Amino acid sequence: MRKITPGLEQVTAPGRLSSRPGRREPARVAACLLFFLCVCVLPAGAQESPYIVTYDHYLEEPGNLEVEYFSTFGTQRAGNDFHAFWTEFEYGATGWWTTEFYLDGQTTFHDSTLFTGLRWENRLRPFAREHFINPVLYIEYEQISEADKIIKEVEGHDVESDHAPPNRDLRRGHDHELEFKLLLSKSFQGWNVAVNPLATKNLSPSNPWEFGYAAGASRPLALRASPNQCSFCRENLVVGVEMYGGLGDTVSYGLHDTSHYLAPAAAWNLPSGWTLRLSPGFGLNSHSHRLLLRWGVSREFAGFGEMMSRLLGGRR
């Protein structure tokens, strides 16, 4: 869960679809992206975001631990539908550094269930104060198998047909990657707008750099808090939209042979510290999954770092 503390904070896989997109598809994707960015340039206050793919500039509170679970149900042409899931442990190490550990898995219907790997994410905020645009540096190490289907981001020439082969074939391939993002975010008068360009490098020397993007805009249904604590107050509900996709690689940069998604999103922030999220994502071309239905639940544990320090004898 993105916290609200201002100032701190391609090799074709077997079974790939043989049909190729029409010439109009890259233009349609480009038009959708242009329209989305034009909408998002409106000034955007800080709030608990509903984003599942996009990041804003808010970090976890120092010393707090966030435990999160997310699921993705994906439809699959030329293969079996799947349910991918991951657990996150997000810790506010300092006011400028949040670190996060992921465990990934998936179940492919009429196939099998697999543990698919782990990720270590770090977000670093170079400026303590709010600026017109707030940058955050994102670095992630991934050690996953090619059976991983959480689709936490889309990069390079990632397409639907990459997930079509059976698990027994996909699990044989393993990826060791470094992923870099620049998280650009602005909050104003209740709105948040965020844009995340990304670059990924498989640590195998023969693989090219891959590129992608994610962008989001969100706003709570009400800005003024109710005088009484309540679960169904409008200010506890945040709605938004995300768009994300691949931008090719250093060999073939651009929209050709890439996948893209548009996803409305909603978050319900409960007074107890729990947050529920829901986001149906819809593919924008024939290389995309028709539907990626995502949902998540998270719970924050305040003062976790101080508690662990006391247990280990660091403080009295």
CORQUI-V117699 format. One record per run of one state. SS is the DSSP state (hx for helix, st for strand, lp for the rest). FROM is the first residue (numbers start at 1). TO is the last residue. If there is no record, write none. Layout:
BEGIN
SS FROM TO
SS FROM TO
END
This chain:
BEGIN
lp 1 23
hx 24 40
lp 41 64
st 65 74
lp 75 81
st 82 92
lp 93 96
st 97 108
lp 109 112
st 113 124
lp 125 133
st 134 145
lp 146 155
st 156 156
lp 157 159
hx 160 163
lp 164 166
hx 167 170
lp 171 173
st 174 188
lp 189 190
st 191 202
lp 203 208
st 209 220
lp 221 233
hx 234 236
st 237 249
lp 250 252
st 253 253
lp 254 259
st 260 269
lp 270 273
st 274 283
lp 284 290
st 291 301
lp 302 303
hx 304 311
lp 312 316
END
